[in-house]
Amino acid sequence: MADTINDLTQKLDAYLNDDQIDLVRRAYLCAEKAHSGQTRRSGEPYVTHPLAVAHILADMHMDHQSLAAAMLHDVIEDTEVDKIEIVEQFGSTVAELVDGVSKLTQFEFQTQAEKQAENFQKMAMAMARDLRVILVKLADRLHNMRTLDVLGAEKRRRIAVETLEIYAPIANRLGMNEVRIEFEDLGFGTLYPMRAKRIQAAIEATRGHRKELVTNIETQVGEQLLKDGISATVIGREKHLYSIYQKMRSKSRSFTEIMDVFAFRIIVDSPDDCYRTLGSIHSLYKPRPGHFKDYIAIPKANGYQSLHTVLFGMHGVPIEIQIRTKDMEQMANNGIAAHWLYKANNQDASVGSHARARQWVQGLLELQQNAGNSLEFIENVKIDLFPEEVYVFTPKGKIMELPLGSTAIDFAYAVHTDIGNSCVGCRINRRLAALSQPLQSGQTIEIITAPGANPNPSWLDIIATSRARSQIRHYLKHLKSGESIELGERLLNKSLVTFNSSLDDITDKQQAALVKKSGASNFEEILEEVGLGNRVAYLTARQLLDIHESDAGNNMVIGNREKPLVIAGTEGMMINFAKCCNPIPGDDIGGHITAGRGVVVHLADCRNYHEIQEKDKEGRSVTLRWHDNAEGEYRVELKVEVEQQRGIIASLANKVNSLDGSIESIKVEERDSKSSIIHIFLAVSNRIHLARIIRRIRVLKSVVKVVRVKR
């Protein structure tokens, strides 16, 4: 039988006063009235759901405002009651909590993913104002997961996937281990019912065989601690379904291998007793080297504290032991809900896991501000919900906590955004190291910066933190915008010259007229669109000058239209070089404007470029020439036909390197036993540089032929 409001008030008597309990009861009556006539899929009155959510929060000893919000969490979404009525009856705090949990019902979304992302983004912003929003939401989701059976198969799967991807990791991030375990087991049972049943059956089959050994180990450990004068409770831990399944998949272990490891938890009175207990059990069983972790000295990101050690027990049986105090045990199981402090004495609410949780939520806000859209935001959030961490040190000895797989770039952005943006190198334990090297706990990291340095787009492939990812994307978006505007100016000026005009001749009135006509917010937006290739420069020039098709011929100065755009090689992301022909300074070149990429540069005799020109109906082709002092490195491919000879690849590499050519890769295709074709992909500065390298390669005795590949 479902719990009633009277059952709830009996629970609340233990820790709330009469006025607070009365508020919760009034919220229940309001919800009962609002949801009157509504039923759940199971056929029960709808109000049983918010009541069950309140019961879950009461088990966590949550405050009266959270419980009232739990009662009312669906009324804004599903009934005629609005936020103003809740403010009038229960106060603004309860109303804000309810509003934060409510979904976005007033918008239409194109995809389920977009809907999920927008809803979570709204909830994250509400969490920043009040952390209790997420606790009410977790309790709501937990009851929904417990009652999934009545839903259709597809909806059950969708909710289970969302729970495993988002809500279980959030529960873990907030230290709520019991909620996380229930989320994972319920989600696993929904997604893979047969696998869950088989693992559960296997656990029950082994339980009898394990019981005697578990009892013996508990007895031995208990006697050893008693002998050393340590008061402790020893508990045999049973692994939960999803944890076993994950280990079987990720570590490619059999069920038997996982179950052969026996896990125990030792609960003591003080942190000092934790370390004494560790010494005591290490004298009883031999520890496995490299398997000790001290999460008391350095707590996990979610506030979790414990000592972990792995031992060789009786007959070589591996034993995993966690040692912690009663407070640490409470914190490990319930996280920020373990000692909720929204009471009159709110002065301690900023300590421990609360401070960590708030810091994480503030990080979510920063991600939200830098994200381009809600889907990008939720992608960053998923990246941020890490199960494991590494702990590294700054040169001054400060501990920095980063997710597993982080690099020096992640570290740099964790210190400060400006440090990340200007990072050019790093030292790990005082030695120069690659920025892409994954960090390990205990290392000391020093970041080398340089004025004028910028983030590299390739960093996005080697970072692990959502903060670094969002800051790099944010910088690149602004950089791309600035480069687009600059390129747009150049392209538009080039087209205006066709009509014997320039941007300097264009009046504010002409700019304003085009802005109004195009629906842009300002003239810079039009320039950016031109630079990005989303607007054609030639047509934009005609619109600015208000030249119609019939007038265009009379206003053109023949010859100026073909004045080329100069490419210096330093323009940035809005000038791209075609991979089909790999143009380099000194080549005859042409280009076309591609939406989103700016100008794509081709060799003038490139087959693809000719096809693009033939199909160009909008005037997107553009005449180009290299600047006399073009800078940078440009990729080319050389096809070298050689006679078989030992060490020929090393000889080729030496010749290229001797002339400062940078080899990217070498690919060999054997023709027969006497000859081979070697493809060398290298970076050169211009045609003269390439010609020198080709001449140097030709002098090798075994080289038959060298040609530059232009596809």
PyMOL commands that set and color helices and strands:
alter all, ss='L'
color gray80, all
select helices_A, chain A and resi 5-12+18-34+48-59+64-72+75-78+83-90+92-101+112-129+132-146+148-150+153-173+177-191+193-227+241-250+255-259+271-284+314-316+326-337+346-348+352-370+374-384+408-415+417-421+457-461+466-498+503-505+508-518+523-532+537-545+549-555+560-562+607-615+648-658+687-698
alter helices_A, ss='H'
color red, helices_A
select strands_A, chain A and resi 233-237+262-268+286-287+293-294+307-312+318-325+389-393+399-403+423-428+431-433+445-449+565-567+575-577+589-594+598-603+621-626+634-643+662-670+675-684+703-708
alter strands_A, ss='S'
color yellow, strands_A
deselect
rebuild
show_as cartoon
